[in-house]
Amino acid sequence: MKLKITPSGQACGAEVRGVDLTSPLDQDTVDEIHAAWMEHQVLSFPDQDMTDEDLERFTLYFGPFGEDPFIAPIPGHPHIIAVKRNADETAPIFAETWHTDWSFQKRPPKGTCLFGITIPPEGGETMFANQYLALEQMPPQLRERIEGKHAVHSARNAYSPEGVYGDVDKAAGRSMTIMPSADAEATERHDIIRKHPETGRETLFGCAGYIIGIAGVDHEEGWDIMSELYRWQTRPEFQYRHKWQEKMLVMWDNRCLLHMATGGYQGHERLLHRTTIGASG
């Protein structure tokens, strides 16, 4: 099958047509999608009338299901999360900060799949930041500050009982079923600069938020480094703004991207179903 792939013209991202994701795919088609994914980092597939079973099948072409902590799955589908917001909801927008999904895990996930079910008429775009480009264009003096260093990742600022999605957030009446836990206090170390395991290209991994410090560096200096890095890696020239449609599937590579949600759709419901592509091997 020959896919029609249209690059976004921005820092990453491409639209893919010419494939029906509601039917099983042959290996050649999976390989073609994978190659496009590695090239563009974010792929969107419009006009796909997918069921939850279709979403699960597609996810498993690219790796095992990843573990999704702190958020309850939908009934009957333990590997699907509902990313939803009611029309009258007043809690802060979920994931409206730059991050890499579950970077605090020992083996962070390969990618994420997100399928649009109910999409508001305006707002609700997803932003992506290409971390290949951020590293390639980084000023030498900033690279010197992070070369060889390991970031300390943790979910504590988000999912501990005292975190952003902790007890105070629960009282705000959020429609998503978030389950804060003391388990969020755990930490993992990952290289700030690392090679992508499939492309071999050097990339930045993670950013302030899930990163709470730098190993072997005192807190004040570590925060100064992370703040400078954050300002650089999220610059507009590294970004792609994705506009959603109903029945659209989007997949992205967590190993070389940052992403964040946006608002701007107050008074409208929004619902997407999400799976995580776990690390292979």
C-alpha positions in Angstrom: 0.0 0.0 0.0 1.3 3.4 -0.9 0.5 6.0 1.6 0.0 9.7 0.9 2.1 11.6 3.4 1.9 15.4 3.6 4.4 17.1 5.9 2.9 19.9 8.1 5.5 22.5 7.0 6.3 23.1 10.7 9.0 21.7 12.9 7.6 18.2 12.8 4.4 16.4 11.9 2.7 14.9 8.8 -0.8 13.9 7.7 -1.2 10.3 6.4 -4.0 9.3 4.0 -4.5 6.2 1.9 -4.9 3.7 4.7 -8.0 2.3 6.6 -7.1 1.8 10.2 -10.5 0.1 10.9 -9.1 -3.1 9.2 -6.0 -5.1 10.0 -2.8 -3.9 8.3 -0.2 -6.0 6.5 3.4 -5.8 7.5 4.5 -3.7 4.6 1.9 -1.0 5.5 3.0 -1.1 9.1 6.6 -0.7 8.1 5.7 2.3 5.8 3.8 4.0 8.7 6.7 3.3 11.0 9.2 4.9 8.6 7.0 8.0 8.3 6.7 8.1 12.1 10.5 8.1 12.5 10.9 10.8 9.9 8.1 13.2 11.0 7.8 12.3 14.8 4.0 13.1 14.7 1.5 11.5 12.3 -2.2 12.3 12.0 -4.7 10.0 10.2 -7.9 11.8 9.4 -11.3 10.2 8.7 -10.8 7.0 10.6 -14.0 5.7 12.1 -12.2 3.6 14.7 -13.5 1.6 17.6 -11.6 1.1 20.8 -10.6 -2.4 19.5 -9.2 -0.8 16.3 -7.2 1.6 18.5 -5.8 -1.2 20.5 -4.9 -3.2 17.4 -3.1 -0.3 15.8 -1.2 0.5 19.0 0.2 -3.1 19.2 1.7 -2.8 15.7 4.4 -0.6 17.1 5.1 -2.1 20.5 3.5 -3.5 23.6 1.0 -1.5 25.7 2.7 0.8 28.1 1.8 1.2 31.7 -0.5 4.2 32.5 -0.2 5.1 36.1 -2.4 7.5 38.1 -5.3 7.6 35.6 -8.1 5.1 35.5 -8.8 3.2 32.2 -12.2 3.1 30.6 -14.4 0.1 31.5 -13.5 -3.1 29.6 -10.3 -1.6 28.1 -7.5 -1.6 30.6 -5.1 0.1 28.2 -7.3 3.0 27.1 -7.6 6.3 28.9 -10.3 8.8 28.3 -8.9 12.3 28.0 -12.1 14.2 28.5 -13.5 17.5 29.7 -17.1 18.4 30.3 -18.6 21.5 28.7 -19.1 23.2 32.1 -15.8 22.0 33.7 -13.8 24.6 35.6 -10.8 22.6 36.6 -7.5 23.6 34.9 -6.9 22.1 31.4 -5.3 18.7 31.8 -1.7 18.5 30.6 -1.5 22.2 29.7 2.3 22.2 30.3 5.2 20.9 28.2 6.1 17.3 29.1 7.0 13.9 27.8 4.5 11.2 28.7 5.5 9.2 31.8 9.2 10.1 31.6 9.5 9.3 35.3 9.2 5.6 34.6 12.3 3.3 34.5 11.5 2.5 30.9 9.5 5.4 29.5 7.1 4.7 26.7 8.0 4.7 23.1 4.9 6.7 21.9 1.3 7.7 22.4 -1.8 7.2 20.3 -4.7 9.6 20.7 -8.1 9.3 18.9 -10.5 12.2 18.6 -14.1 11.4 19.4 -15.7 14.7 20.4 -13.8 17.7 19.2 -14.8 21.3 20.0 -15.3 23.7 17.1 -12.4 25.8 18.3 -9.4 25.5 20.6 -8.0 22.3 22.1 -5.0 22.1 19.8 -2.0 20.0 20.8 1.4 21.5 20.7 4.6 19.5 19.9 8.2 20.6 20.2 10.9 18.8 18.2 13.8 17.9 20.5 16.1 16.8 17.7 16.0 20.3 16.3 16.3 21.8 19.8 19.5 19.9 20.4 20.9 20.4 16.9 20.5 24.2 17.1 21.4 24.6 20.8 24.0 27.2 21.6 27.4 25.5 22.5 27.5 27.1 26.0 24.1 25.6 26.9 25.1 22.2 25.6 28.2 22.3 27.7 26.0 22.8 30.8 24.0 19.6 30.1 26.5 17.4 28.4 26.8 14.1 30.3 24.3 15.0 32.9 21.4 12.9 34.2 18.0 14.4 35.0 16.0 13.2 38.0 12.4 12.5 36.9 9.4 12.2 39.2 5.7 12.4 39.1 5.5 14.1 42.5 4.6 17.6 41.2 1.7 16.2 39.2 0.3 13.1 40.8 1.2 13.0 44.5 -1.6 13.9 46.9 -0.1 17.4 47.2 0.5 17.7 43.4 -1.3 19.6 40.7 -3.7 16.7 40.1 -3.8 15.7 43.8 -6.4 16.3 46.5 -7.1 20.0 45.6 -7.7 19.1 42.0 -10.1 16.3 42.9 -12.2 18.8 44.8 -12.4 21.0 41.7 -14.7 18.4 40.0 -12.4 17.2 37.2 -14.2 14.8 34.8 -11.2 12.6 34.2 -10.6 9.9 36.8 -7.1 10.8 38.1 -5.8 8.7 41.0 -3.1 10.6 43.0 -0.8 8.4 45.0 2.3 8.5 47.2 3.9 6.3 44.6 4.4 9.5 42.6 7.3 10.4 45.0 9.5 7.8 43.3 12.4 9.0 41.1 14.3 7.8 38.0 17.4 9.1 36.3 17.7 9.5 32.5 20.3 11.2 30.3 19.4 14.7 29.3 21.0 14.1 25.9 20.6 10.6 24.5 20.5 8.7 21.3 17.1 7.7 19.9 17.0 3.9 20.1 15.6 3.5 16.6 17.0 6.5 14.5 20.3 6.8 16.3 19.9 10.6 16.3 20.8 12.6 19.4 17.9 14.2 21.1 16.9 16.0 24.3 14.7 13.9 26.7 12.2 15.5 29.0 11.8 18.9 30.5 11.1 20.8 33.8 7.9 19.5 35.3 8.6 15.8 35.4 12.3 16.7 35.9 12.8 17.8 39.5 16.6 18.1 39.5 19.9 17.1 38.0 21.9 14.3 39.6 25.1 15.5 41.4 24.1 19.2 41.0 22.8 21.3 43.9 19.2 22.3 43.7 19.8 26.0 42.9 22.3 25.4 40.1 20.2 22.5 38.8 17.1 24.6 38.6 19.0 27.4 36.8 20.2 24.8 34.2 16.7 23.3 33.8 15.1 26.8 33.4 17.6 27.8 30.7 17.1 24.5 28.9 13.3 24.8 29.2 13.3 28.2 27.6 15.4 26.9 24.7 13.7 23.6 24.0 10.2 25.1 23.8 11.1 28.0 21.4 8.5 28.6 18.6 10.8 27.5 15.8 10.8 24.0 17.2 7.0 23.7 17.5 4.2 22.2 15.6 0.6 23.1 16.5 -1.8 20.3 15.7 -5.5 21.0 14.9 -7.9 18.2 15.7 -10.8 16.7 13.9 -13.3 14.1 14.9 -12.4 10.6 13.9 -8.7 11.5 13.7 -5.9 9.4 15.1 -2.6 11.0 16.1 0.5 9.1 17.1 3.7 10.7 18.4 7.2 9.7 19.5 7.8 10.5 23.2 11.5 9.9 22.8 12.2 13.0 20.8 9.3 15.3 21.4 7.7 17.4 24.1 3.9 18.1 23.9 1.2 20.0 25.7 -2.5 20.5 25.6 -4.2 23.9 25.0 -7.6 25.3 26.0 -9.8 27.8 24.4 -13.0 25.7 24.1 -14.9 26.6 27.3 -18.5 25.6 27.0 -17.7 22.7 24.7 -17.2 19.0 25.6 -14.0 17.3 24.5 -13.3 13.5 24.4 -10.4 11.5 23.1 -9.2 8.0 23.8 -5.5 7.4 24.4 -3.2 4.4 24.4 0.5 4.2 25.3 3.0 2.4 23.2 5.4 0.8 25.6 9.2 0.4 25.3 10.1 -2.7 23.3 12.3 -5.5 24.4 
